[in-house]
Amino acid sequence: MRGWLGPSGFGSKSSWRDVIADLDPESASRNCVLITGATAGIGFETLKAFCSTGATVVVGARDEARAKALACELMSKTTSIVRVLRLDLSCSKSVHAFVDAFLALNLKLTVLVNNAGIMPCPFDADSHRDLAFHVNFLNHFVLTQLLLESFDPAGARVVNVTSEVYRFSYPEGIRFGKIDDDRGYDSVKSYAQSKLALLLWTRYQGEALRERGVQFFAVHPGSVATQGSARARKSSGWRGALLHCVGAPFVKSVECGAATTIYCALHPGASMYNRFGEYYFASCNPRGVREISRDATLARRLVEYAARELDASA
Ligand SMILES: NC(=O)c1ccc[n+]([C@@H]2O[C@H](COP(=O)([O-])OP(=O)(O)OC[C@H]3O[C@@H](n4cnc5c(N)ncnc54)[C@H](OP(=O)(O)O)[C@@H]3O)[C@@H](O)[C@H]2O)c1
């Protein structure tokens, strides 16, 4: 059952297997992919999809032992080579150490998938930080900036896994000056803020790097039943319960949840849409965005803010 199909030829019921079946196997196998958050949920399914093409894959994971066990299992079933390096996206020092280890591998990246994410959660009183902003956006920004020189000069794609929930951020979009402030903190709005930040950055950076052959995509994977989404539902109170009820008929399998990331990472159609200015995708098709995520002033302010954080973390 493929359900409704959009102009790309894929739709909400397309799985990553449908997308891969549409690719030239030889060129897909030549990819060198780096993915975060591939030890569970949508990320693990996305990793399986890349491995099915025979690509070289590097996994950044905070639980190295678990990631290595998963990598061994996938390597025994496919022709892919999967390397695992430690990466904790809540800590910029870990990102720098990860990049040093990655550079030592001397690989040219064709695809970077910034998938790892934490769902709505209470303010982190121990570190006194809004962890969603740091893990979901800021340290993925740091990671990507530090990797820019590793991108294949023949062309590369960056896929940022965001969420349609970006619509429910704070009224000002990004609450500069109050990001790590527990006053006024709201777990759902903070999660949405981190996903709006990914969307703003995707458009801004995509335009800035187009000439260098680096394409930026933002992906809404759909509503997918994972451990992360189950935790989020519990911690989001009545809003989580409401979204669960309203969204239940639209919940996707993980195979369909990984499809849009794979489409944006590998499919020639996505690259063509991107050249025409489309950067946000859902169900393997371009999707319109709210005005706020096209706010160039807000995007520039965000990128300047993140660049200062990158400098401070060096
Ligand atoms: N599921 C949905 O309905 C849905 C909807 C819209 C968007 N999304 C987005 O899709 C992405 C994947 O979601 P999911 O549902 O698959 O989530 P998940 O099941 O909770 O998996 C999250 C992944 O991110 C990793 N991660 C979390 N914190 C990390 C950190 N500090 N450093 C490194 N890795 C870290 C986790 O590693 P561990 O195994 O070590 O915990 C895990 O591999 C997220 O960005 C999420 O926001 C999901």
PDBQT file of the ligand as one rigid body, heavy atoms in Angstrom, charges set to zero:
ROOT
HETATM    1  N1  LIG A 401       9.445   9.990  16.580  1.00  0.00    +0.000 N 
HETATM    2  C1  LIG A 401       8.730  10.990  16.094  1.00  0.00    +0.000 C 
HETATM    3  O1  LIG A 401       7.486  10.959  16.029  1.00  0.00    +0.000 OA
HETATM    4  C2  LIG A 401       9.433  12.247  15.592  1.00  0.00    +0.000 A 
HETATM    5  C3  LIG A 401       8.642  13.269  15.014  1.00  0.00    +0.000 A 
HETATM    6  C4  LIG A 401       9.279  14.404  14.526  1.00  0.00    +0.000 A 
HETATM    7  C5  LIG A 401      10.649  14.512  14.628  1.00  0.00    +0.000 A 
HETATM    8  N2  LIG A 401      11.392  13.527  15.220  1.00  0.00    +0.000 N 
HETATM    9  C6  LIG A 401      12.852  13.697  15.293  1.00  0.00    +0.000 C 
HETATM   10  O2  LIG A 401      13.474  12.563  14.704  1.00  0.00    +0.000 OA
HETATM   11  C7  LIG A 401      14.748  12.313  15.335  1.00  0.00    +0.000 C 
HETATM   12  C8  LIG A 401      14.807  10.865  15.821  1.00  0.00    +0.000 C 
HETATM   13  O3  LIG A 401      13.729  10.679  16.715  1.00  0.00    +0.000 OA
HETATM   14  P1  LIG A 401      13.386   9.243  17.359  1.00  0.00    +0.000 P 
HETATM   15  O4  LIG A 401      11.924   9.256  17.621  1.00  0.00    +0.000 OA
HETATM   16  O5  LIG A 401      13.980   8.164  16.568  1.00  0.00    +0.000 OA
HETATM   17  O6  LIG A 401      14.140   9.393  18.759  1.00  0.00    +0.000 OA
HETATM   18  P2  LIG A 401      14.763   8.273  19.754  1.00  0.00    +0.000 P 
HETATM   19  O7  LIG A 401      14.110   6.966  19.527  1.00  0.00    +0.000 OA
HETATM   20  O8  LIG A 401      14.653   8.881  21.116  1.00  0.00    +0.000 OA
HETATM   21  O9  LIG A 401      16.303   8.215  19.309  1.00  0.00    +0.000 OA
HETATM   22  C9  LIG A 401      17.104   9.352  19.505  1.00  0.00    +0.000 C 
HETATM   23  C10 LIG A 401      18.534   9.071  19.097  1.00  0.00    +0.000 C 
HETATM   24  O10 LIG A 401      19.300  10.252  19.416  1.00  0.00    +0.000 OA
HETATM   25  C11 LIG A 401      20.387   9.871  20.248  1.00  0.00    +0.000 C 
HETATM   26  N3  LIG A 401      20.771  10.929  21.197  1.00  0.00    +0.000 N 
HETATM   27  C12 LIG A 401      19.988  11.522  22.125  1.00  0.00    +0.000 A 
HETATM   28  N4  LIG A 401      20.719  12.383  22.856  1.00  0.00    +0.000 NA
HETATM   29  C13 LIG A 401      21.993  12.323  22.392  1.00  0.00    +0.000 A 
HETATM   30  C14 LIG A 401      23.203  12.936  22.750  1.00  0.00    +0.000 A 
HETATM   31  N5  LIG A 401      23.282  13.808  23.792  1.00  0.00    +0.000 N 
HETATM   32  N6  LIG A 401      24.318  12.655  22.052  1.00  0.00    +0.000 NA
HETATM   33  C15 LIG A 401      24.287  11.765  21.027  1.00  0.00    +0.000 A 
HETATM   34  N7  LIG A 401      23.170  11.116  20.643  1.00  0.00    +0.000 NA
HETATM   35  C16 LIG A 401      22.035  11.392  21.329  1.00  0.00    +0.000 A 
HETATM   36  C17 LIG A 401      19.910   8.648  20.989  1.00  0.00    +0.000 C 
HETATM   37  O11 LIG A 401      21.026   7.946  21.501  1.00  0.00    +0.000 OA
HETATM   38  P3  LIG A 401      20.889   6.923  22.772  1.00  0.00    +0.000 P 
HETATM   39  O12 LIG A 401      20.536   5.610  22.150  1.00  0.00    +0.000 OA
HETATM   40  O13 LIG A 401      22.251   6.964  23.374  1.00  0.00    +0.000 OA
HETATM   41  O14 LIG A 401      19.834   7.482  23.657  1.00  0.00    +0.000 OA
HETATM   42  C18 LIG A 401      19.164   7.910  19.870  1.00  0.00    +0.000 C 
HETATM   43  O15 LIG A 401      20.076   7.226  19.042  1.00  0.00    +0.000 OA
HETATM   44  C19 LIG A 401      14.852  13.341  16.461  1.00  0.00    +0.000 C 
HETATM   45  O16 LIG A 401      15.601  14.453  16.040  1.00  0.00    +0.000 OA
HETATM   46  C20 LIG A 401      13.392  13.748  16.709  1.00  0.00    +0.000 C 
HETATM   47  O17 LIG A 401      13.290  15.041  17.258  1.00  0.00    +0.000 OA
HETATM   48  C21 LIG A 401      10.806  12.384  15.691  1.00  0.00    +0.000 A 
ENDROOT
TORSDOF 0
